[in-house]
Amino acid sequence: MTRAGTISTAPATARRSAILPVGDDRAVVQGAGAGASHAASRAQRRAATRTGAMFQAAASLLWIPQAGLLAWSVADIAGGSGVDAILVNAAGVLLIGILRALLDALGGRMAFRQARAVLAERRREAVAALAARSPVDIGRPAAGLAASTLAEQAEAIVPYLSRFQPARLRASIVPVAILLVVLAWSWAAALVLLVAAPLIPVFMALVGWRAKAASEAQLVELGGMNAFLLDRLRGLATIRSLDAVDATAQRLRADAESLRIRTMAVLRIAFLSSAVLELFAALGVAMVAVYVGFHLLGQLPFGTWGDRLTLGEGLFILLLAPAFFEPLRDLSAVWHDRAAGEAALDALARLSQKGCDLPDAEHVHLSSRPEAGAAPSVRIEKLRFGHTGRGEPVFDNFNLVVAPGERVALLAPSGGGKSTLIALLAGLVAPESGRILIAGEALTARSAGRLRRRMAWIGQRPHVFAGSLAANVTLGRDGIGRDAVEDALALAGLAEVAKRRGAAPVGENGVGLSGGEASRLALARVAVTPEAGLILADEPTAHLDSVTAASITEALIRLSAGRTLIVATHDPVLAARMDRIIHLSATRLEDAA
């Protein structure tokens, strides 16, 4: 997302093209102290999640006394006792049932709340990492992939933490407790349970490995399709003009079919795991029932610690047998949640990985807007920089001096380093060697955030958000009054447009505005930012007709009065209006001091 007053670093069109003053006052990136706080909060959430799971496990364990009361009540009735003799047992069953329900509900509620809190925290970390990525980072995730991961795929974390984690804890506690209780009455029945139980986790693990791989493949396919769809929606006008609608539709149809196949593969594995568990659980319960039945009939007199089992004892074991497998069945039912949840956690972790981050991304703090400053000088000394994977550096031992208030044009063919130099001056990337000084202060990892607050950047295609013109000028920044907005719109040549539109909102990506009007809106954003003494413009007249480009040039000249202006451009008309022209070459760079 693009915040007010920054060079955006989110994986969206706005990040590449919005004109925003660098160094947002509202962009808060947590530092070391916040990291310690996050660690403490994570520990608290893990403890709360475990507490909720323990409540649910305790609720399951309460079935043991319930089963005992039920079994001995039936035995008493079979022995000829009246109804009055079992009223106390019935009351006990009722009270224990109410307690079980309360514990299970409380545990489930706690687990769900903590799962949502963990999801929110992981999303914040991923968004902060994306916001810290430099706009020139070629390894940054596609906007569609990032949006799909954050909005859709991340939701799989909630059932993973709120259902699978408690189910896994119950599966590790409840069967053991029931096995020990059964063992106290019959070692043969306990042996049957002990033999049947390990088969279930083994087969679940074998199926689970495949389920996780299938879930990860499905999430990758979903993210890729969303990225493709978002990219094509942005370029819909170009696709129609090139008569490529059918080709795009066929590609989207093929991606959707591939996603369907992968989704069905995940569901097939999920159903397979459930079927495997049901089979072995049913066999285990059946074997216990066969043993108890023949033991009571006297056909299998062994398997106890002394006398033969009574009717109550046999019923007690039979009632516990399904409960022994129930936690494992619950675990199988949410086994798919584990695969999807771990895949989602991995996807968020990949988004949270550091890439080519903005220098000083961890040192920008919330503060009041800086006051208007004088036009700074710019000095580049022995600069060297090269893109990863390219043999020759873009700049090697490059020098440049720009006086305060000077207007400089950077001319070069495509790939000659104009945009790269603008990014270096904005502190979006760090040079390999050499240094950049703004107003005599070196642009370093420590000073970049503060120095960017006194810069502004104008891109080729300014991003326009859905909302009014005034909202697109202020971008949510505090301290910008209505008069300042009107003056900025007038300076940018948008006074008539604002009067004509009134309070009518502008559509996302500038729907309702022409390309020239969007460029003028970019100038208005700078006009309400008096603290920006250095303006960096990257091809501000590109893709505009000559008349519109001339009006943008005039507005830019007026806007740069009393400020330092550095423009990267192919436009010879715009370059001629500057105080000096610097010619850059992809193969040979002359010192421009």
N, C-alpha and C positions, 0 to 999 in steps of 0.2 A: 504494500500500500504506500501511497505517496503522502508524506506529511507536509504540513505547511512550513515553508521556510527552509527546506532542505534540497540538496540535490538528491533526488530519490534514489534509493538503492533496491527497491522492491522489484520482483521479476515481472514487470508489466511494462506496457508501452510508456506509461508515465515516467518510468525510471529513465528511459532513454531520451525522452523528448520534452518533458515538462520544464518550463523555465521557473526556477525556484531559487531564492537566495540560499546560499550554502550555509549549513550549520544551524539547523532548526533549534529554536529555543525549547520546543516542546518534545523533541526527540530525546528520550531518556534511555540510555543504555546502561544497564546495571553494572556496577564495578565489583571490586573484590568483596566489599561489605555485603552487597546484595547477594553475591554468590554464597557467602556463608549463611545468610538468611534463607536462601533457597534450599541449601543442604539441610538446615534444621527443619524447614517446613516439609521437605520430602521425608525425613525420618519420622516426623509426627504423622504424616499421612500413611506411611507404611505401617506404623503402630496402630493407627485407627482402622486401617483395612484388615489387619490381622485380628484386631479385637472383634470386628464384625464377623469375620470368618469363624472365630472361636465361639461366638454366640450361636451361630448356625450349627456348628459341630456339637455344641452342648444340647441344642434342641434335638438333634438326631440321637444323641446318647440317651435322652429321656425315654426313648421307646423301650429301652431295656426294662425299667420298672413297670412301664405300662403293660408290656407283654407278659411279665410275671403276674401282675394282678389279673389280667384276662385269662391266662392259662389256669391258674389255681381257682379262679371263680368257676370256670367250666368244669374243672375237676370236682369241685364241691357240689355243683348241680348234678353231675353224673353220679356222685356218691349219695344222693338223696337229700342234700341240704335244701332248705327253702330259700326263697328269694331274699328274706330278711338277712340271711347269713352273708350275702354278697353285696349288701348296700354300701358297706364301708369301702369295699374294693371298687365298686362302681363310682363312688365319690372320688376316690383316689385317681381312677382313670380319667375322670372329667377334669380334675384340677391339673393333673400332669399334662393333659392335652391342651388346656388353656395356656399353661406356662410354655409348652413347646411352641405354640403358635406365636406367642409374644416374643420369645427369644429369636425365632426364625425371622419374624417381620423386622425386629430391631436390627438384627445382624445384616439382613438384606438391605435395609435402608442405609445403614452406615457404609456398607461396601459400595453401594451405588453412589452415594455422595462423594466418597473419597475417590472413586474412579473418575467421576466428572472433574474433580479438582486436579487429579493427575493429568487428565486430558487437557484441561485448560493450561496447566503449566507447560506441558510439552509443546502445545501450540504456541504459547508465548515465546518459548525458547527458539522454535523454528522460525517464527516471524522476526524475532530479533536478529537471528543469524542471517536471514534473507535481507533484512534492512541494512545489515552491516556489509553485505557484498557490494563490491564496486560495480558501477554500471558497465565498466569495460571488462569485467570478468567473463571470459568466454565459456567458463565452466559453470556458470550459474544455471539453476534449473529453469526450464521453460515455464512461462506464466501459467499455462493450462495445467501442467503437471503439478506445480506448487499449489494451485488453487484446489485441484482434485484431491491431493494428499491432505491438505489442511481441512477442507470442508467435508469430504466424503469418507476417504479411507481412514482418517484418524478416528472416526466414530467407532471403529471396530475395537478400539482400546477399552471402551466402557464395558461391553459384555465380557471381554477377556479378564478385566480386573474384578468386576462385580459378580461374575458367575463362575468363571473357570477357576480363579484363585481360591475362593471359598470351597468350591467342589473338590479341588485337589487336597486342601487341608482336611476336609471331612473324609476323603478317601484314604488318607494316611492315618487317621485317628480312629474313626468309628469301626471299621472292620477289625482292627486289632483288639479293641475293647470287647466287641461281640465274640471274637474268637476265644478270648480268655474266659469269658463267661460260659460259653458252650463247653470249653475244655473242662471247666469245673464239674460238669455233669456227665459228659461223654467224650472220651478221647477219640472214639471212632467218628462221631459227627464232626468234631473239630478237625480231624484229619481229612475228611472229605472236603470241608471248606478250604483247608489249607492247600490242598492239591488243586482245587478248581480256581482259586483266586489268582495265582501268578499268571495263568494263561491269559487272563484278560489284559493286564498291563502290557504284556509282551506283544500281543497282537495290536493293541492300541498304539504302542510306540512305533511298530512297523508301519502301520497305516498313517500315523501322525507325521512321520518324516515326509512321506509323499504328500500329505495334505498341506504341510507348510510350503513345500516347493510349489504346489499348484496354486496356493493362495498368493504367494509372492508373484508368480507369473501373471495371475489375474489382475493384481494391483498395478503391475507395470503396464499391462495392456490397457487397463482403464485410464491410467494417467497419460499414456501416449495418445489414446484416442481423444481425451479431453484437450490435450495440448494441440493436436491437429485441428480439432473442431474450432477452438478459440482462434487459432492462427488464420483459419479460412474465413471465419466470420469477420475478422478484422479486415481481411483483404477481399471482401465479397464484391465490392465494386470493380476491383481489378480482375477478379475471376470472371465476372460477367462480361467485362469489356474484351477479354481474351477468349470468350466462348469456351470456357473450361468448366462450366457448371456440371456437365455430365461426367467428366473425368473425376471431378472432386466428389460427386455423389457416389460414384462407383468405389472410390477409395474409402469413403466413409462407410459404405455398405460392407466392404470387405473387412474393415476394422471392427465393425459391430458384430459381424459373423464370427470373427476370431475371438472377440470378447465373450460371445455366447458359448462357444465351444469350451473356452477355459473356465467359465462360470459353471457349466454343467459338469466339467471334470472335478471341480471343487465339491459340488453337491454330491456327485457320485461317490467320492471318497468319504464324505461325511456320512452318507447313508450306509456305506460299507462298514464303517467303524461301529455304527450303532447296531447293525445286524450281527456283527461278530460278538459284541458284548452281550446282546440279548441271548444269543445261542449258548454261550458258556455260562451265563447267569442262570438260565433255565435249566441247564444240565446240572449245575451245582445244587440248586434247590431240589430238583427231582431226586438226586442221589441221596440227599439228606432225608427227604420224605420217605424214600424206599427203605432206608436203614431204620428210621424210627418206627415205621409201620411194621416191618418184619420183626423188629426187636420187641415191640409191644405184643405181637402175636406169638413170641417165643421162638421164632425161627432163627433169629440172630441174637443169641443171648449174651454175646460179648460186647465190648466197647465201652463199658462203664467202669467206675472205680470201686464198685462193690455190688450192691443189689441192682436188680433190673430197674429200668426207668419206670416211674409211675406215669399215669395219664397226664397229670399236670406238668411233670418234667418233660415228657415227650412233646406236648403242645407248646411248651415254652421254647424248646429248641426249634420246633417247626416255625414258630412266629419270628424267631430271630434270624432264621436262614435267609428269607428275602431281604431283611434289613441289612444283613451282611453284604449283599451284592448291591443294595440300593445306592450307596455313595459311588460305587464304581459305575453304575448305570448313569447316574447324574453326571459323572465326569465324562462319560462317553457322549452324553447329549450335548455337552458344551465343548467337546474336543475341537470342533471346527472353530469355536470362538478363540481357542488358543492359537491355532494356525493363523487366523485372520488378524488377531490382536498383535502377535509377534511380528507379522509382516508389516502391520501399520506402524508399530514402534520403530522397526528398522527404517521404514520410509521417512518417518519424522526425524530419525537420527541422521539420515543422509541429508535432509534439508537443513539440519542444525549444524552440519559440519562447516568449519571455516574454509573459505576459499580465498579469492583475492579480495580481502576485506578492505574497507575504507581505512586509511591511516587515521589513527586516533578514534576509531569507532567505539572504544571503551572509555573514552574520557569526555564525552559530550554530556553535560549536565543541564538540568532545568534551571533557567535563570531568566531574568528580564531581558527584553530586547536591547541589543546594544544601541548606543546613541549614534547619530550620523557622524561619519568620519571623513577625513580628507582623502583625496585620491592618493593611493599608495604607489610607490615605485615597484617595479618588478625586475629582478635580476636573476639570470640563469648562468651558472658557472660550471663548465666542464661536465655537462649533462650527458649521461649514457643510459639508454633504455632500449630494450628489445622485447618483442612479444615472444612468448613461449612457442617453440616449434619453428620459428623463423631463423634462418641462418644469420643474416646481416642485421645488426641493430638498427632501429629506426633513427636513433640519435647517438652520436659518438663524439664526445668532446665538444658539445654544442654550447654556445654562449649567446646570451641575449640580454640587452638592457632596455627597459621601457621606463621613460621618465614619468613622474606623477602627472596625471591629467592628459597623457599622450594617448592618441588613437593609433593603433597599429593593426595592419591587415596582414594575415598569414596566407600566402599563396603557394599552392603546390598541386600537382596532379593527384588523382585519387590514389590513396595509399602512401602519400608522401609524408604523413605524420602530422597533419594539421589538427585533427581531432585528438590524436594522442597527446600533442603538446597542450591542448586545452585541458585534457584530463589530468595531465601532470601538474599544471598550474592550479587546478582546482583541488589537488590533493586526493584525487580519486585513486591514483596508483602512486607507488613510490619508485623513484629512479633507482637504477642499479648502482650508480655512482654519481658524483657531483652534487650540487645543491641548488635549491630555489629559494630566493629571499623575497618576501613580500613586505614592503615598507621597512626594509633592513632586517627583518626577522626571518630566520631560516624556517622553511616549511618542513617540519619533522613530524614524527608520529605523535609527539606530545603537543605540538602547537597547531596541528592541522585543523582540529575541530574549532578552535578559537578563531583562527584566521579565515576559515570558510564562512564564518558568520558575517564577515564583511565583504563577501563576494556574491555575485549573482551570475547565473548561467542561463543562456538562451539557446535552445536546441532547434533542430530543423523542423520538427513536427511537434509543437507544444501540445501536451495532453490537456484536454478539456474534460472536466468532470461534469456529471449530471447535476444541474443546479443553476442558480441565477448567475448573471455576469458578475455581480458584486461578490458573490461567494467564490467565484473562480478567480477573482482578483485577490481577495484577502486570504483565501486558502485556510481559513480558520485561525489565522494569526490574531492575537490580541493587540489592542491599541491602534487599530486602523479605523478611523471614523468614516462616516458617509461622505463628508466633503473631500477627504483624501482619495477615496475611491472615484468620485466624480472627476476630480482633477486628473487622476491617472488615466481614466478612460478618455478624457478630452485630449490629453497629451498624445495618447496612442491612436487618436482618430476614431474612437468608438463611441463618441458622445451621441451621434445620431442613431447608431445601432442600439445603444442602451435606451434611448428615448423611444424608439420604435418598438422594442421588445418589452419594455416595462419590466414587470415581475415575471414574465414568461420564462420558464427554465430552459436551459440549453441541454441537449441530449448528451449522453456519454460519447466520448471521442469527438465532441464538437458537432454533433448532429444539429443542424439549424444554423450553423455558421460556415462561411466560406473559409478556404485556406488562408486568405489574407486576413480575415477577421480573427482567426485563431492566432495568427502571428502577432497581430496588434494586441490581442489579449495577453500574450506573453510579455510584451513591452509594458503593459499596464501593471503587471505583477511586479516588475522591477521598479516602476515609478513610485509605488507605495512602500518601497524599501530604501529609505534614505541612508541606512547604515551600510549599504552595499557600495563601497567606494571603488571596487574593481568589478567590471562587467566582462564576462567571458562569453562570447557568442560563437556558436558553431553552425555555420551555413544558415544564417537567419533569413536569407532571401532565396534559398533553394526551392525549386518546384513552384515558384510564383511567376506570374506574367510580369512583363517589364513595368507596367504601370503600377501594379501592386508593390513590386520590389522597390520601385523608386519611392513610394510613400513610406514603406517600412524603413528604407534607408534614412529618409528625412526624420522620421520619428526617432530612430536610433541615435542620430546625431544630436537631436535635442535632448534626448534622455541622457546622453553621455557627458553633458556639460558639467564640468567640475568633477568628473570621474575618469578613471583610467579604463580604456576600452581596448580589448584585444579580440579581433574577429578572425576566425578561420573561414575562408570563403573561396569560391571559384568565380564570383561575380566581379568583373573588372570595374564596373560602375561603382559598386560599393567600396572596393579597394581604393579607387581613386579619391574618394571622399575622406580617406584616413590621412593622418599626418605622415605616416611612413608605411612602406610596403616591405615585408620580409618574404623573400622567395625561399621556399624549402624544396628540397629534392630528395626523393627516396634513395638516391645513390650517392649524393654528395651534399653535405650541409655546410654552408659557409657560416662563419661566425657573424652574428647580427648585432654585435655590440655597437 
